[in-house]
Amino acid sequence: MKTTGQMSMKRSSKEGIPGVAKAEYIEVEPNVRLHVTDGGEGRPIVLIPGWPLGDEMYEYQYKDLINNNFRVIGITLRGFGKSDKPYGSYDYDVHASDIKKVLDKLDIRDAVLGGFSMGGAIAIRCAAEDNGAHISKLALFGAAAPIWTQRKDFPYNLPTSAVDDLIELNYRDRPKLLSDFAKIFSATETSLNEGIGSWLNGICLSASSHATAQCLIALRDTDLRTDLAKIKIPTVIMHGRRDKICSFDLAEQMKAGISDSHIVAFENSGHSLFLEDTQKFNAELITFAQQ
């Protein structure tokens, strides 16, 4: 017969109540640790935040995913949030390598990898290189892909000169850069309430200036079109029709490039679809992960 204590311990472990704590920081190279939110039990859903946010951005996803019997792992990229902020390279290969090291150390298999905005672009690079090691499904949320800036053969989204201006503003007045972005983050300036806006701004301010600029350079310059063709796993592309940061054209280009993909459009949402229509966002992600 099990004692009350034994029964309590078993129940606590299943529900993720503190017993044996999971690691909150994982070292990916000497002197570089990434902050990780790791909760729940079951099939892993790995979530990568966008520029210049941290894994806290998924606060209103974590509970629903855990309550639907998933293990959810949010990984803050180096240079942002509570992760270490070294000087050095911040291109997509660096971030993809960091994520692979985290998944290796946590022994993650059969995961749904999700990424928002720049995190979606990095998730594409990860999925293109994974070869079945860790990832079996891909979820893209307002992803800044396959290219964030216009080319002669890619007339979508922002001109490169607009991103040059953002980089210059970062070094001159980073709080203004963030406040300017906040104005176009959602379908309208009032789509998110003042409290949520302040919370997001606080996360963004915790990023390093160096990482903020270097990731803008990566966003400006990286072409993921060849990566799309390498992705053979089921992919959902969740995108706001009213997105002013990553236009809906990008979702259509991703669908054209990823063979086993489909779009879930958020008709009334902008870039912050995960907050503007949280209930639909969470339900769509859970349904996709359960299939």
SEROTI-726996 format. One record per residue (C-alpha): residue in one letter; z, y, x. Coordinates in steps of 0.1 Angstrom, whole numbers, padded with zeros to 4 digits, always signed. Each point is the difference from the previous one (the first is absolute). Example, Ala and Ser with C-alpha at 12.3 -4.5 7.8 and 13.67 -1.06 7.14 Angstrom:
<atoms>
A+0078-0045+0123;S-0007+0034+0014;
</atoms>
This chain:
<atoms>
M+0000+0000+0000;K-0009+0034+0013;T+0027+0026+0004;T-0004+0034-0016;G-0005+0015+0034;Q-0028-0024+0008;M-0017+0007-0033;S+0003+0037+0006;M-0015-0003+0035;K-0030-0019-0013;R-0006+0025-0028;S+0004+0029+0024;S-0026-0014+0024;K-0025-0006-0028;E+0004+0035-0014;G-0001+0017+0034;I+0036+0013-0002;P+0014+0007+0034;G+0011-0031+0017;V-0021-0005+0031;A-0018+0033+0005;K-0037+0000+0008;A-0012+0021+0030;E-0006+0036-0008;Y-0016+0008+0034;I-0026-0022+0018;E-0010+0007+0036;V-0038-0001+0005;E+0001+0010+0037;P+0026+0013+0024;N+0017+0031-0015;V-0021-0001-0032;R+0017-0013-0031;L-0014+0001-0035;H+0022+0005-0031;V-0004-0028-0025;T+0012-0003-0036;D+0003-0038-0007;G+0013-0012-0033;G-0003-0029-0024;E-0013-0036+0003;G-0033-0015-0007;R-0036+0007+0008;P-0001+0030+0024;I-0015+0033-0010;V-0004+0022+0031;L-0003+0037-0007;I-0014+0026+0025;P+0006+0037-0008;G-0024+0028+0003;W-0001+0031+0022;P+0025+0015+0006;L+0024-0020-0020;G+0024-0029+0007;D+0008-0032-0018;E+0024+0020-0023;M-0031+0010-0019;Y+0001-0034-0018;E+0035+0005-0013;Y-0013-0003-0036;Q-0019-0032+0008;Y+0027-0020+0018;K+0022-0009-0029;D-0028-0012-0023;L-0015-0021+0027;I+0033-0016+0010;N+0009-0006-0037;N-0034-0019-0004;N+0010-0024+0028;F-0019+0015+0029;R+0013+0008+0035;V-0010+0036+0006;I-0003+0013+0035;G-0007+0037+0006;I-0009+0010+0035;T+0002+0036+0012;L-0027+0007+0026;R+0011+0013+0034;G+0003+0037+0001;F+0011+0003-0036;G+0031-0003-0022;K+0029-0019+0016;S-0023-0018+0026;D+0000+0010+0037;K-0023+0029+0009;P-0014-0005+0035;Y-0028+0022+0015;G-0032-0019+0005;S-0028-0015-0020;Y+0000-0001-0038;D-0033-0015-0008;Y-0005-0028-0026;D+0000-0027+0027;V+0035+0010+0011;H+0013-0001-0035;A-0017-0033-0009;S+0015-0015+0032;D+0035+0012-0010;I-0003-0015-0034;K-0012-0033+0013;K+0030-0001+0024;V+0023+0006-0030;L-0016-0027-0020;D+0002-0024+0030;K+0037+0007+0005;L+0008-0005-0037;D-0022-0031-0001;I-0020+0013-0030;R-0026-0022-0016;D-0022+0002-0031;A+0009+0037-0005;V-0015+0026-0023;L-0006+0030+0023;G-0001+0034-0017;G-0006+0034+0014;F-0001+0035-0013;S-0024+0027+0012;M-0001-0002+0039;G+0022-0031-0004;G-0028-0015-0021;A-0025+0007+0028;I+0024-0017+0025;A+0004-0029-0024;I-0038-0005+0001;R+0001-0001+0038;C+0028-0026-0002;A-0018-0021-0026;A-0032+0000+0019;E+0017-0014+0031;D+0026-0023-0016;N-0022-0032-0004;G+0025-0015-0024;A+0030+0003+0023;H+0022+0020-0023;I-0020+0015-0029;S-0016-0017-0030;K-0006+0031-0023;L-0006+0037+0005;A+0010+0029-0022;L-0013+0035+0007;F+0017+0031-0017;G-0020+0032+0003;A-0012-0012+0033;A-0015+0024+0026;A-0029-0024+0006;P-0026-0010+0010;I-0002+0035+0016;W+0021+0030-0009;T-0025+0026+0011;Q-0037+0006-0006;R-0029-0014+0022;K-0037+0004-0002;D-0002-0034-0017;F+0034+0005-0018;P+0000+0031-0022;Y+0035-0006-0015;N+0034+0016+0001;L+0009+0027+0026;P-0021+0017+0026;T+0014-0005+0035;S+0005+0037+0004;A+0026-0001-0028;V+0020-0026+0020;D-0003+0021+0031;D+0017+0028-0019;L+0028-0023-0011;I+0006-0010+0036;E+0002+0036+0011;L+0023+0009-0028;N+0023-0029+0009;Y+0007+0016+0034;R+0003+0035-0014;D+0020-0006-0032;R+0006-0037-0010;P+0022+0008-0030;K-0030+0020-0015;L-0023-0029+0007;L+0023-0022-0020;S+0004+0025-0028;D-0038+0005-0002;F-0004-0038-0003;A+0026-0002-0027;K-0020+0023-0022;I-0029-0025+0000;F+0020-0032+0003;S-0001-0007-0038;A-0024+0006-0029;T+0016+0034-0006;E+0027+0020+0018;T+0024-0009-0028;S-0008-0038-0002;L+0032-0007+0020;N+0032+0017-0007;E+0018+0023+0025;G+0025-0026+0010;I-0026-0026+0009;G-0020+0026+0019;S+0030+0011+0021;W+0008-0037+0007;L-0035-0007+0012;N+0000+0032+0021;G+0032-0011+0017;I-0015-0033+0010;C-0031+0018+0014;L+0021+0025+0020;S+0016-0029+0018;A-0033-0009+0017;S-0007+0012+0035;S-0024+0028+0005;H-0019-0020+0026;A-0004-0031-0023;T-0010+0023-0029;A-0028+0015+0021;Q-0011-0032+0017;C-0003-0018-0033;L-0021+0028-0014;I-0024-0006+0030;A-0001-0037-0008;L-0007+0008-0037;R-0027+0024+0010;D-0018-0023+0025;T+0004-0036-0011;D-0028-0018-0017;L+0011-0033-0017;R-0033-0010-0015;T-0004-0030+0024;D+0036-0010-0008;L-0008-0002-0037;A-0026-0027+0005;K+0025-0022+0019;I+0025-0001-0030;K-0005-0032-0020;I+0034-0001-0018;P+0005+0012-0036;T+0004+0038-0001;V+0011+0024-0027;I-0009+0037+0004;M+0024+0022-0020;H-0012+0036+0000;G+0005+0031-0020;R-0030+0015-0017;R+0014+0035+0007;D+0008-0006+0037;K-0007+0032+0020;I+0010-0014+0034;C-0019-0033-0002;S-0027+0004-0025;F-0009-0028-0025;D-0033-0003+0019;L+0020-0017+0027;A+0012-0027-0024;E-0036-0007-0009;Q-0010-0002+0036;M+0028-0024+0008;K-0010-0023-0029;A-0036+0000+0012;G+0012-0011+0035;I+0026-0026-0009;S-0016-0031-0015;D+0030-0013-0021;S+0013+0033-0013;H+0005+0019-0033;I+0011+0035-0010;V+0029+0009-0022;A-0006+0036-0010;F+0029+0023-0008;E-0017+0024-0024;N+0025+0028+0000;S+0015-0003+0034;G-0007+0018+0033;H+0010-0013+0035;S+0036-0007-0010;L-0009-0028-0025;F+0031-0020+0010;L+0021+0029-0014;E-0022+0015-0026;D-0005-0034-0018;T+0028-0021+0015;Q+0002-0025-0029;K-0038-0008+0002;F+0000+0000+0038;N+0029-0025+0002;A-0014-0022-0028;E-0035-0002+0016;L+0014-0008+0035;I+0023-0027-0015;T-0029-0016-0020;F-0023+0000+0030;A+0027-0015+0022;Q+0008-0028-0025;Q-0036-0011-0005;
</atoms>
